[in-house]
Amino acid sequence: MVIKRFVHNLLSILIGVSIVLLCELIYSNPIVFAENVDRFWGVLTGQQHVPPNNTNAVGYVGLKFADDPSRLVYNVNVDDIHNITGVYLYEGNKKQNGTMILDLLEEAKELKNDDINIIKVTEHEIEGTLAVGGVTSDDLQGKLKGKSLSDLRKMIMEEQVYVSILTKAYPHGEIRGNEFIPIDRALPDISDFHWN
């Protein structure tokens, strides 16, 4: 059990470091900021919360817009967090708290493919994929109600949204992700390599 915890914590740290390194690469390479970027990643920590929380919980959120801007899919992954009561996408910047625009637990969908194991929200410690879902503009609330997913994408690019995971111990949010990093391609394709 101790080895499993160590491996999970090590993987969480490696994911965080990888995202930081990707951020460095992205910010040093302006080509990535092309208009057609459709994937975004964000790291969730207690330090990003307003005010900061002293928690060991970590996580990440991935957002992917469909080729037509009418659909968005997402996933939320966490480690070392307990008693989750909500997972929300809020309108607001990193220095303030804002209003909810999407309930990411409510929008979680049943998957056609059983390869992704989604953790059911319980009172036990949660590690792994917490929520996978898809939304359309009809699901938007608050400031974005009646607007398009293109408006949401623009807010993401302008760092005007964040994700917060609420728990019983932290009813105003335990971990939070204030920045979404645009990623043109998360991984290389098979066709990118010479296989001879």
N, CA and C of each residue as an Amber inpcrd file, in Angstrom:
protein
   588
   0.8250000  -1.1920000   0.0000000   0.0000000   0.0000000   0.0000000
   0.8660000   1.2510000   0.0000000   1.9790000   1.2190000   0.7650000
   2.8860000   2.3610000   0.8230000   3.5230000   2.5800000  -0.5440000
   3.8970000   1.4960000  -1.2100000   4.5040000   1.6050000  -2.5350000
   3.4920000   2.1570000  -3.5230000   2.2520000   1.7030000  -3.4410000
   1.2040000   2.2070000  -4.3340000   1.0130000   3.7090000  -4.1350000
   0.9630000   4.1640000  -2.8770000   0.8100000   5.5960000  -2.5680000
   1.9990000   6.3770000  -3.1420000   3.2310000   5.8340000  -2.9600000
   4.4240000   6.4990000  -3.4680000   4.3660000   6.6340000  -4.9820000
   3.9720000   5.5620000  -5.6660000   3.8730000   5.5920000  -7.1280000
   2.8230000   6.6010000  -7.5800000   1.6690000   6.6320000  -6.9030000
   0.6160000   7.5930000  -7.2580000   1.1000000   9.0220000  -7.0630000
   1.7600000   9.2800000  -5.9310000   2.2730000  10.6270000  -5.6790000
   3.3480000  11.0010000  -6.6820000   4.2060000  10.0550000  -7.0220000
   5.2470000  10.3080000  -8.0130000   4.6400000  10.6130000  -9.3770000
   3.6290000   9.8410000  -9.7710000   2.9520000  10.1030000 -11.0390000
   2.2870000  11.4740000 -11.0440000   1.6760000  11.8580000  -9.9390000
   1.0470000  13.1790000  -9.8460000   2.0770000  14.2770000 -10.0180000
   3.2170000  14.1080000  -9.3810000   4.2800000  15.1040000  -9.5020000
   4.7930000  15.1510000 -10.9310000   5.0000000  13.9910000 -11.5400000
   5.4910000  13.9420000 -12.9190000   4.5130000  14.5940000 -13.8890000
   3.2090000  14.3870000 -13.6760000   2.2070000  15.0290000 -14.5260000
   2.2990000  16.5420000 -14.3720000   2.4020000  17.0170000 -13.1320000
   2.5180000  18.4500000 -12.8900000   3.7600000  19.0350000 -13.5310000
   4.9040000  18.3570000 -13.3640000   6.1540000  18.8330000 -13.9560000
   6.0570000  18.8240000 -15.4770000   5.4480000  17.7880000 -16.0410000
   5.2910000  17.7190000 -17.5010000   4.4710000  18.8780000 -18.0250000
   3.4110000  19.2100000 -17.3120000   2.5730000  20.3220000 -17.7580000
   3.3350000  21.6390000 -17.6470000   4.1150000  21.7990000 -16.5700000
   4.9230000  23.0200000 -16.4350000   5.9160000  23.1130000 -17.5860000
   6.5710000  21.9870000 -17.9140000   7.5140000  21.9970000 -19.0300000
   6.8180000  22.2980000 -20.3480000   5.6260000  21.7470000 -20.5360000
   4.8610000  22.0720000 -21.7400000   4.5260000  23.5550000 -21.7890000
   4.2100000  24.1370000 -20.6380000   3.9210000  25.5770000 -20.5770000
   5.1310000  26.3710000 -21.0390000   6.3060000  25.9810000 -20.5380000
   7.5320000  26.6700000 -20.9400000   7.7250000  26.5670000 -22.4530000
   7.5090000  25.3830000 -22.9940000   7.6500000  25.1830000 -24.4250000
   6.6380000  26.0040000 -25.2040000   5.4060000  26.0130000 -24.7470000
   4.3490000  26.7460000 -25.4400000   4.6240000  28.2380000 -25.4270000
   4.9860000  28.7560000 -24.2480000   5.2080000  30.1970000 -24.1610000
   6.4600000  30.6320000 -24.9110000   7.4110000  29.7120000 -25.1240000
   8.6050000  30.0640000 -25.8910000   8.4030000  29.8210000 -27.3780000
   7.2680000  29.2160000 -27.7590000   7.0030000  28.9060000 -29.1580000
   5.6410000  29.4560000 -29.5490000   5.5720000  30.6940000 -30.0740000
   4.2890000  31.3210000 -30.3570000   3.4770000  30.6280000 -31.4380000
   4.0530000  29.6980000 -32.1760000   3.3070000  29.0020000 -33.2210000
   2.1460000  28.2170000 -32.6230000   2.3100000  27.7420000 -31.3880000
   1.2720000  26.9430000 -30.7470000  -0.0080000  27.7460000 -30.5330000
   0.0940000  29.0700000 -30.4500000  -1.0800000  29.8910000 -30.1910000
  -1.8870000  30.1490000 -31.4600000  -1.9290000  29.1750000 -32.3420000
  -2.7080000  29.3040000 -33.5710000  -4.1880000  29.3850000 -33.2280000
  -4.9500000  29.9410000 -34.1310000  -6.3830000  30.1270000 -33.9130000
  -7.1240000  28.8040000 -33.7230000  -6.6180000  27.7180000 -34.3010000
  -7.3740000  26.4690000 -34.2970000  -7.0070000  25.5240000 -33.1550000
  -6.3450000  25.9990000 -32.1110000  -6.0460000  25.1440000 -30.9700000
  -7.3670000  24.7210000 -30.3420000  -7.5190000  23.4160000 -30.1550000
  -8.7990000  22.9300000 -29.6310000  -8.6740000  22.1400000 -28.3370000
  -7.4490000  21.9760000 -27.8130000  -7.2510000  21.2280000 -26.5750000
  -6.6040000  22.1250000 -25.5310000  -7.0590000  21.9630000 -24.2810000
  -6.5140000  22.7410000 -23.1800000  -6.3440000  21.8370000 -21.9690000
  -5.2700000  22.0560000 -21.1990000  -5.0120000  21.2950000 -19.9860000
  -4.7780000  22.2520000 -18.8380000  -5.2100000  21.8670000 -17.6530000
  -4.9610000  22.6740000 -16.4650000  -4.6770000  21.8000000 -15.2650000
  -3.7290000  22.2250000 -14.4400000  -3.3610000  21.5120000 -13.2150000
  -4.1680000  22.0870000 -12.0580000  -4.6360000  21.2260000 -11.1680000
  -5.4210000  21.6270000  -9.9980000  -4.6020000  21.4020000  -8.7350000
  -4.4280000  22.4590000  -7.9340000  -3.7270000  22.3580000  -6.6490000
  -4.4330000  23.2380000  -5.6290000  -4.1260000  23.0200000  -4.3730000
  -4.6680000  23.8580000  -3.3130000  -4.0390000  25.2410000  -3.2960000
  -2.8090000  25.3570000  -3.7920000  -2.1050000  26.6420000  -3.7960000
  -2.7480000  27.6540000  -4.7330000  -3.4880000  27.1810000  -5.7290000
  -4.1200000  28.0940000  -6.6840000  -5.4570000  28.6280000  -6.1740000
  -5.9460000  28.0510000  -5.0820000  -7.2370000  28.4860000  -4.5570000
  -7.1290000  29.8900000  -3.9720000  -8.2320000  30.6060000  -3.9190000
  -8.2850000  31.9520000  -3.3310000  -9.1690000  31.9030000  -2.0940000
  -8.6110000  31.9800000  -0.8740000  -7.1850000  31.9740000  -0.5300000
  -6.6080000  30.5600000  -0.6650000  -5.2700000  30.4340000  -0.7100000
  -4.6450000  29.1160000  -0.9010000  -4.9940000  28.1330000   0.2170000
  -5.0820000  26.8490000  -0.1640000  -5.3570000  25.7710000   0.7920000
  -4.1170000  24.9150000   0.9630000  -3.9190000  24.4160000   2.1850000
  -2.8180000  23.5120000   2.4650000  -3.3600000  22.0890000   2.3740000
  -3.2970000  21.5170000   1.1760000  -3.8120000  20.1780000   0.9290000
  -2.8340000  19.4240000   0.0460000  -2.8200000  18.1040000   0.1920000
  -1.9740000  17.2630000  -0.6650000  -2.6890000  16.8690000  -1.9480000
  -3.9620000  17.1810000  -2.0550000  -4.7330000  16.7990000  -3.2330000
  -4.2110000  17.5220000  -4.4720000  -4.2290000  16.8170000  -5.5880000
  -3.8410000  17.3880000  -6.8830000  -4.7830000  16.8330000  -7.9430000
  -4.7400000  17.4130000  -9.1050000  -5.5390000  16.9080000 -10.2080000
  -5.2130000  17.6370000 -11.4880000  -5.8770000  17.2220000 -12.5480000
  -5.7770000  17.9550000 -13.8050000  -7.0880000  17.8430000 -14.5530000
  -7.3020000  18.8110000 -15.4180000  -8.5080000  18.8690000 -16.2350000
  -8.0740000  18.9950000 -17.6840000  -8.7250000  18.2350000 -18.5530000
  -8.5090000  18.3610000 -19.9860000  -9.8010000  18.7710000 -20.6710000
  -9.7090000  19.7280000 -21.5850000 -10.8590000  20.1820000 -22.3660000
 -10.5300000  20.0170000 -23.8370000 -11.4860000  19.5210000 -24.6240000
 -11.2840000  19.4000000 -26.0720000 -12.5420000  19.8410000 -26.7800000
 -12.3900000  20.8520000 -27.6250000 -13.4920000  21.3320000 -28.4350000
 -13.5740000  20.4890000 -29.7040000 -14.7850000  20.1980000 -30.1400000
 -14.9920000  19.4310000 -31.3750000 -14.6080000  20.2910000 -32.5680000
 -14.4630000  19.6450000 -33.7320000 -14.1170000  20.3880000 -34.9570000
 -15.1420000  21.4790000 -35.2470000 -16.4160000  21.1420000 -35.0700000
 -17.4190000  22.2090000 -35.1270000 -17.5240000  22.7390000 -33.6950000
 -17.6480000  24.0390000 -33.5080000 -17.5780000  24.5870000 -32.1550000
 -18.8550000  24.3960000 -31.3320000 -19.6310000  23.3550000 -31.6260000
 -20.8950000  23.1700000 -30.9180000 -20.8100000  22.1650000 -29.7760000
 -19.6440000  21.4940000 -29.6380000 -19.5010000  20.4860000 -28.5920000
 -18.1340000  20.5950000 -27.9200000 -18.1190000  20.2180000 -26.6560000
 -16.8980000  20.2180000 -25.8610000 -16.9040000  18.9630000 -25.0110000
 -15.7760000  18.2600000 -24.9660000 -15.6470000  17.1100000 -24.0650000
 -14.5590000  17.4360000 -23.0500000 -14.6490000  16.8220000 -21.8790000
 -13.6830000  17.1110000 -20.8290000 -13.4510000  15.8740000 -19.9910000
 -12.3420000  15.8830000 -19.2510000 -12.1150000  14.8790000 -18.2220000
 -11.4550000  15.5510000 -17.0310000 -11.7510000  15.0270000 -15.8550000
 -11.2130000  15.5410000 -14.5940000 -10.5700000  14.3650000 -13.8830000
  -9.2800000  14.4840000 -13.5670000  -8.5500000  13.4320000 -12.8600000
  -7.9930000  14.0060000 -11.5690000  -8.0650000  13.2260000 -10.4860000
  -7.6350000  13.7100000  -9.1750000  -6.8460000  12.6390000  -8.4360000
  -6.1390000  13.0800000  -7.3940000  -5.4150000  12.1640000  -6.5150000
  -5.4150000  12.7490000  -5.1100000  -5.6000000  11.8850000  -4.1170000
  -5.5010000  12.2360000  -2.7060000  -6.5390000  13.2750000  -2.2860000
  -7.7740000  13.0350000  -2.6670000  -8.8570000  13.9520000  -2.3030000
 -10.0250000  13.1120000  -1.7770000 -10.7950000  13.6630000  -0.8370000
 -11.8580000  12.9210000  -0.1620000 -13.1680000  13.7000000  -0.2030000
 -14.2710000  12.9930000  -0.1430000 -15.5970000  13.5810000   0.0660000
 -15.9270000  14.7280000  -0.8910000 -15.8030000  14.4860000  -2.1650000
 -16.0800000  15.5190000  -3.1710000 -17.5730000  15.8350000  -3.2050000
 -17.8860000  17.1200000  -3.2070000 -19.2820000  17.5590000  -3.2690000
 -19.6100000  18.2890000  -4.5670000 -18.5930000  18.7030000  -5.3210000
 -18.8510000  19.3850000  -6.5790000 -17.5930000  19.6210000  -7.3760000
 -17.7630000  19.6760000  -8.7060000 -16.6740000  20.0080000  -9.6270000
 -17.2560000  21.0210000 -10.5990000 -16.7370000  22.2440000 -10.5550000
 -17.3490000  23.3370000 -11.3130000 -16.3360000  24.0960000 -12.1490000
 -16.8060000  24.5980000 -13.2790000 -16.0580000  25.5520000 -14.1010000
 -16.6670000  26.9170000 -13.8060000 -15.8210000  27.8380000 -13.3680000
 -16.2670000  29.1720000 -12.9720000 -15.7440000  30.2320000 -13.9350000
 -16.4780000  31.3220000 -14.0190000 -16.0210000  32.5210000 -14.7170000
 -15.3020000  33.3720000 -13.6880000 -14.1040000  33.8270000 -13.9920000
 -13.3240000  34.6530000 -13.0710000 -11.8500000  34.4680000 -13.3270000
 -11.0320000  35.3720000 -12.8010000  -9.5860000  35.2500000 -13.0170000
  -8.9170000  34.6240000 -11.8010000  -7.5890000  34.4620000 -11.8690000
  -6.8750000  33.7320000 -10.8210000  -6.8040000  34.4550000  -9.4880000
  -7.1280000  35.7350000  -9.4430000  -7.0420000  36.4970000  -8.2010000
  -8.3850000  36.6580000  -7.5020000  -9.4500000  36.1170000  -8.0970000
 -10.7720000  36.3020000  -7.5060000 -11.6050000  35.0370000  -7.6630000
 -12.6790000  34.9820000  -6.9230000 -13.6600000  33.9130000  -7.0860000
 -14.7810000  34.4470000  -7.9620000 -15.3590000  33.5720000  -8.7760000
 -16.3780000  34.0100000  -9.7240000 -17.6630000  33.2320000  -9.6080000
 -18.4160000  33.2170000 -10.7020000 -19.7040000  32.5320000 -10.7350000
 -19.6160000  31.2870000 -11.6110000 -20.3930000  30.2720000 -11.2390000
 -20.3530000  28.9920000 -11.9280000 -20.9500000  29.0950000 -13.3320000
 -20.2560000  28.4720000 -14.2990000 -20.7900000  28.4320000 -15.6650000
 -21.0200000  27.0000000 -16.1550000 -20.4090000  26.0080000 -15.5040000
 -20.6600000  24.5950000 -15.8360000 -20.4910000  23.7350000 -14.5960000
 -21.4060000  22.7960000 -14.4090000 -21.3000000  21.7930000 -13.3580000
 -20.7410000  20.5400000 -14.0210000 -19.4560000  20.2570000 -13.7960000
 -18.7930000  19.1660000 -14.5050000 -19.1960000  17.7850000 -13.9900000
 -19.7220000  17.6790000 -12.7890000 -20.2580000  16.3900000 -12.3410000
 -21.6250000  16.1300000 -12.9490000 -22.4310000  17.1590000 -13.0470000
 -23.7810000  17.0190000 -13.6090000 -23.7380000  16.6450000 -15.0820000
 -22.7540000  17.1850000 -15.8010000 -22.6620000  16.9400000 -17.2340000
 -21.9200000  15.6550000 -17.5840000 -21.4220000  14.9280000 -16.5800000
 -20.7180000  13.6770000 -16.8560000 -21.6610000  12.7230000 -17.5850000
 -21.1490000  12.0950000 -18.6140000 -21.9680000  11.2260000 -19.4770000
 -21.5390000   9.7690000 -19.3530000 -22.4800000   8.8900000 -19.6730000
 -22.1410000   7.4680000 -19.7590000 -21.3750000   7.2520000 -21.0500000
 -20.2620000   6.5270000 -20.9650000 -19.4130000   6.3180000 -22.1320000
 -19.8280000   5.0740000 -22.9050000 -19.6790000   5.1370000 -24.2250000
 -19.9240000   3.9610000 -25.0630000 -18.8130000   2.9350000 -24.8750000
 -17.5950000   3.4400000 -24.5890000 -16.4200000   2.5990000 -24.4850000
 -16.1240000   2.3310000 -23.0070000 -15.9580000   1.0640000 -22.6260000
 -15.6990000   0.7020000 -21.2320000 -14.2280000   0.7870000 -20.8540000
 -13.3500000   1.2580000 -21.7640000 -11.9200000   1.3100000 -21.4780000
 -11.5610000   2.3770000 -20.4440000 -12.4070000   3.3850000 -20.2600000
 -12.1310000   4.4520000 -19.3050000 -12.8700000   4.1330000 -18.0150000
 -12.1220000   4.0450000 -16.9270000 -12.6980000   3.7130000 -15.6300000
 -12.9770000   5.0110000 -14.8720000 -14.2380000   5.3220000 -14.6610000
 -14.6180000   6.5420000 -13.9620000 -14.9280000   6.2000000 -12.5160000
 -14.3220000   6.9410000 -11.6090000 -14.5250000   6.7390000 -10.1810000
 -15.8650000   7.3430000  -9.7790000 -16.6620000   6.6030000  -9.0550000
 -17.9160000   7.1400000  -8.5300000 -17.6020000   7.9960000  -7.3080000
 -18.2590000   9.1330000  -7.1870000 -18.0080000  10.0230000  -6.0560000
 -18.5810000   9.3860000  -4.8010000 -17.6990000   9.1130000  -3.8480000
 -18.1030000   8.5100000  -2.5780000 -17.3890000   9.2480000  -1.4550000
 -17.5250000   8.7270000  -0.2550000 -16.8530000   9.3580000   0.8720000
 -15.4450000   8.8230000   1.0540000 -14.9690000   8.0090000   0.1430000
 -13.6280000   7.4600000   0.2530000 -12.6580000   8.3150000  -0.5520000
 -11.3770000   8.0790000  -0.3230000 -10.3530000   8.7960000  -1.0760000
 -10.5070000   8.4740000  -2.5580000 -10.3540000   9.4830000  -3.3790000
 -10.5470000   9.3130000  -4.8100000  -9.2230000   9.5090000  -5.5300000
  -8.8790000   8.5530000  -6.3880000  -7.6920000   8.6330000  -7.2300000
  -8.0860000   8.1530000  -8.6020000  -7.8580000   8.9710000  -9.6160000
  -8.1450000   8.5630000 -10.9780000  -9.1220000   9.4960000 -11.6590000
  -9.7930000   8.9830000 -12.6740000 -10.7170000   9.7840000 -13.4590000
 -12.0070000   9.9790000 -12.6740000 -12.2870000  11.2200000 -12.3690000
 -13.4580000  11.5610000 -11.5720000 -14.6790000  11.8140000 -12.4420000
 -14.4680000  12.5120000 -13.5500000 -15.6010000  12.8560000 -14.4140000
 -15.1470000  12.9520000 -15.8610000 -15.9580000  12.4270000 -16.7410000
 -15.7720000  12.5670000 -18.1800000 -17.1220000  12.9900000 -18.7120000
 -17.1540000  14.0220000 -19.5170000 -18.4450000  14.4940000 -19.9900000
 -18.3570000  15.2570000 -21.2840000 -19.5060000  15.6620000 -21.7470000
 -19.6100000  16.4540000 -22.9550000 -20.6830000  17.5020000 -22.7770000
 -20.4300000  18.6790000 -23.2990000 -21.3930000  19.7670000 -23.1570000
 -21.6250000  20.4490000 -24.4980000 -22.7650000  21.1050000 -24.5820000
 -23.0850000  21.9750000 -25.7120000 -23.3600000  23.3620000 -25.1400000
 -23.6060000  24.3190000 -25.9930000 -23.8750000  25.6810000 -25.5260000
 -25.1250000  25.7320000 -24.6430000 -26.0660000  24.7980000 -24.8260000
 -27.2740000  24.7680000 -23.9980000 -26.9710000  24.4910000 -22.5240000
 -25.8100000  23.8880000 -22.2370000 -25.4390000  23.5470000 -20.8650000
 -24.7910000  24.7090000 -20.1160000 -24.3930000  25.7470000 -20.8230000
 -23.7120000  26.8770000 -20.1910000 -24.6520000  27.6350000 -19.2640000
 -24.1180000  28.1070000 -18.1470000 -24.8990000  28.8330000 -17.1480000
 -24.2330000  30.1690000 -16.8460000 -24.8280000  30.9260000 -15.9530000
 -24.2490000  32.1870000 -15.4990000 -24.0370000  33.1760000 -16.6290000
 -22.8710000  33.7850000 -16.6660000 -22.5260000  34.8060000 -17.6520000
 -22.6070000  34.2980000 -19.0960000 -22.4200000  32.9850000 -19.2750000
 -22.4100000  32.4150000 -20.6290000 -23.7490000  31.8180000 -21.0600000
 -24.7660000  31.8890000 -20.2090000 -26.0860000  31.3390000 -20.5750000
 -26.5770000  32.0280000 -21.8430000 -26.9580000  31.2290000 -22.8370000
 -27.4330000  31.7600000 -24.1110000 -26.3200000  32.1110000 -25.0860000
 -25.0700000  31.8860000 -24.6960000 -23.9400000  32.1740000 -25.5880000
 -23.3910000  30.8740000 -26.1450000 -22.3710000  30.9740000 -26.9730000
 -21.8330000  29.7970000 -27.6530000 -20.5870000  29.2600000 -26.9590000
 -20.1900000  28.0530000 -27.3310000 -18.9510000  27.4840000 -26.8150000
 -17.7400000  28.2560000 -27.3280000 -17.8910000  28.9630000 -28.4560000
 -16.8090000  29.8280000 -28.9340000 -16.5280000  30.9280000 -27.9170000
 -17.5780000  31.4130000 -27.2510000 -17.3930000  32.4170000 -26.1960000
 -16.6320000  31.8160000 -25.0120000 -16.9340000  30.5590000 -24.6730000
 -16.2190000  29.8790000 -23.6040000 -14.7560000  29.6960000 -23.9870000
 -14.5050000  29.2700000 -25.2160000 -13.1290000  29.0780000 -25.6910000
 -12.3460000  30.3830000 -25.5910000 -12.9700000  31.4810000 -25.9660000
 -12.3190000  32.7900000 -25.8870000 -11.9750000  33.1290000 -24.4350000
 -12.8890000  32.8470000 -23.5090000 -12.6240000  33.1070000 -22.0910000
 -11.4720000  32.2420000 -21.5750000 -11.3870000  30.9940000 -22.0670000
 -10.2800000  30.1190000 -21.6780000  -8.9630000  30.7250000 -22.1600000
  -8.9230000  31.1690000 -23.3960000  -7.7030000  31.7620000 -23.9650000
  -7.3090000  33.0420000 -23.2250000  -8.2860000  33.7640000 -22.7080000
  -8.0180000  35.0260000 -21.9970000  -7.8400000  34.8190000 -20.4880000
  -7.7510000  33.5530000 -20.0530000  -7.5780000  33.1940000 -18.6470000
  -8.6590000  33.7970000 -17.7620000  -9.9010000  33.6720000 -18.2080000
 -11.0330000  34.2070000 -17.4600000 -11.9440000  33.1040000 -16.9190000
 -11.4350000  31.8670000 -16.8460000 -12.1730000  30.7550000 -16.2530000
 -11.2370000  29.9380000 -15.3740000 -11.8130000  29.1980000 -14.4430000
 -11.0350000  28.2730000 -13.6260000 -11.9350000  27.1220000 -13.2040000
 -11.3020000  26.0140000 -12.7990000 -12.0240000  24.8450000 -12.2950000
 -11.7410000  24.7310000 -10.8080000 -12.7730000  24.4140000 -10.0270000
 -12.6070000  24.2090000  -8.5950000 -13.3270000  22.9260000  -8.1900000
 -12.6580000  22.1400000  -7.3500000 -13.2580000  20.9270000  -6.8060000
 -13.5560000  21.1750000  -5.3360000 -14.8440000  21.0560000  -4.9810000
 -15.3030000  21.3020000  -3.6200000 -15.4170000  19.9790000  -2.8710000
 -15.0950000  20.0030000  -1.5920000 -15.2150000  18.8190000  -0.7410000
 -15.8990000  19.2110000   0.5620000 -16.2490000  18.1970000   1.3650000
 -16.8720000  18.4850000   2.6700000 -15.9330000  19.2880000   3.5620000
 -14.6290000  18.9660000   3.5130000 -13.6600000  19.6870000   4.3380000
 -13.4050000  21.1060000   3.8230000 -13.5510000  21.3040000   2.5140000
 -13.3250000  22.6110000   1.8800000 -14.5530000  22.9580000   1.0320000
 -15.6380000  23.4300000   1.6710000 -16.8840000  23.6660000   0.9350000
 -16.7950000  24.7870000  -0.1020000 -15.7740000  25.6240000  -0.0210000
 -15.5920000  26.6880000  -1.0140000 -14.5360000  26.3200000  -2.0540000
 -14.0240000  25.0900000  -1.9770000 -13.0660000  24.5920000  -2.9490000
 -11.7730000  24.1440000  -2.3150000 -11.3700000  22.8910000  -2.6130000
 -10.1120000  22.3660000  -2.0710000  -8.9660000  22.5610000  -3.0470000
  -9.1880000  22.1970000  -4.3030000  -8.1530000  22.4100000  -5.3200000
  -8.7530000  23.1640000  -6.4860000  -7.8820000  23.8680000  -7.1830000
  -8.3450000  24.7720000  -8.2340000  -7.2970000  24.8370000  -9.3300000
  -7.7650000  25.0230000 -10.5520000  -6.8920000  25.2430000 -11.7040000
  -7.2330000  26.5730000 -12.3270000  -6.2850000  27.5130000 -12.2580000
  -6.5260000  28.8760000 -12.7230000  -6.1200000  29.1280000 -14.1690000
  -5.3160000  28.2560000 -14.7280000  -4.8280000  28.4810000 -16.0890000
  -5.0180000  27.2280000 -16.9270000  -5.4360000  27.4330000 -18.1550000
  -5.5230000  26.3520000 -19.1200000  -4.4780000  26.6020000 -20.1910000
  -3.6690000  25.6050000 -20.4250000  -2.5960000  25.7160000 -21.4000000
  -3.0930000  25.1550000 -22.7210000  -3.0650000  25.9710000 -23.7850000
  -3.4720000  25.4380000 -25.0890000  -2.4130000  24.4820000 -25.6130000
  -2.8470000  23.3280000 -26.0550000  -1.9330000  22.3310000 -26.5910000
  -2.4190000  21.9620000 -27.9770000  -1.5930000  22.2740000 -28.9620000
  -1.9770000  22.0000000 -30.3400000  -2.1130000  20.4970000 -30.5550000
  -1.1160000  19.7490000 -30.1120000  -1.1670000  18.2930000 -30.1730000
  -0.5460000  17.7530000 -28.9100000  -1.3010000  17.0260000 -28.1460000
  -0.8030000  16.5250000 -26.8590000   0.2810000  15.4700000 -27.0410000
   0.1310000  14.6080000 -28.0220000   1.0990000  13.5430000 -28.2730000
   1.3630000  13.4540000 -29.7670000   2.5370000  12.9660000 -30.1550000
   2.7890000  12.7820000 -31.5900000   1.8970000  11.6840000 -32.1630000
   1.6310000  11.7620000 -33.4400000   0.8660000  10.7430000 -34.1380000
   1.8120000   9.6640000 -34.6330000   1.2730000   8.4870000 -34.9300000
   2.0840000   7.3860000 -35.4570000   2.7750000   7.8090000 -36.7450000
   2.1050000   8.6220000 -37.5520000   2.6770000   9.0550000 -38.8380000
   3.8360000  10.0340000 -38.6580000   4.0910000  10.5210000 -37.4690000
   5.2000000  11.4580000 -37.2450000   6.5610000  10.7830000 -37.1880000
   6.5960000   9.4620000 -37.1430000   7.8690000   8.7640000 -36.9640000
   8.2450000   7.9970000 -38.2360000   9.5720000   7.8640000 -38.4250000
  10.0930000   6.9830000 -39.4760000  10.1990000   5.5860000 -38.8760000
   9.5210000   4.6490000 -39.4590000   9.4550000   3.3010000 -38.8860000
  10.3530000   2.3070000 -39.5990000  11.2800000   2.7630000 -40.4260000
  12.2010000   1.8530000 -41.1480000  13.3780000   1.5020000 -40.3050000
